[in-house]
Amino acid sequence: MTTQLAFDATAFGRATEERDAGTLLGFYADDAEVRIVDRNHPPRSPQVLTGVSEIRPWLEDVYSRDMTHKVVNPVVGTDRVAMTNECRYPDGMNVVCACTADLHDGLITKQSIVQVWDE
């Protein structure tokens, strides 16, 4: 019988709120896929990032921006996680990012993100 490793939602949330892209990258499987739907990438043509080589620059970009992040409502199962990330830029603009992810051995293998901004 194989035991699956648990996803560390507390450490993931802490790295998100501390804007630590390097630590966050460690939560992704080497061949993970991230699908992002937002105003620039509608559902019919989402942004798709495959593998850590594509996920790394995205994380580095997002977490290098001058904004705060707050992880709320995390729900963790043995093979799935869901959470919301509430972000705020210094000028007061808000961004809300809702995500779900498939997990294997405590790592994200497939993540779906929907994000919206104040207009």
QUINORQUI-V917320 format. One record per backbone hydrogen bond with DSSP energy under -1.0 kcal/mol. NH is the residue of the N-H (numbers start at 1). CO is the residue of the C=O. If there is no record, write none. Layout:
BEGIN
NH|CO ; NH|CO
END
This chain:
BEGIN
9|7 ; 12|8 ; 13|9 ; 14|10 ; 15|11 ; 16|12 ; 17|13 ; 18|14 ; 19|16 ; 20|15 ; 21|19 ; 24|20 ; 25|21 ; 27|24 ; 28|25 ; 29|108 ; 32|29 ; 33|109 ; 34|49 ; 35|111 ; 36|47 ; 37|113 ; 38|41 ; 45|42 ; 47|36 ; 49|34 ; 51|32 ; 52|30 ; 54|51 ; 55|51 ; 56|52 ; 59|55 ; 60|56 ; 61|57 ; 62|58 ; 63|59 ; 67|65 ; 68|88 ; 70|86 ; 72|84 ; 75|82 ; 77|80 ; 81|101 ; 82|75 ; 83|99 ; 84|72 ; 85|97 ; 86|70 ; 87|95 ; 88|68 ; 89|93 ; 92|89 ; 95|87 ; 96|116 ; 97|85 ; 98|114 ; 99|83 ; 100|112 ; 101|81 ; 102|110 ; 103|79 ; 104|107 ; 107|104 ; 108|27 ; 109|102 ; 110|102 ; 111|33 ; 112|100 ; 113|35 ; 114|98 ; 115|37 ; 116|96 ; 118|94
END
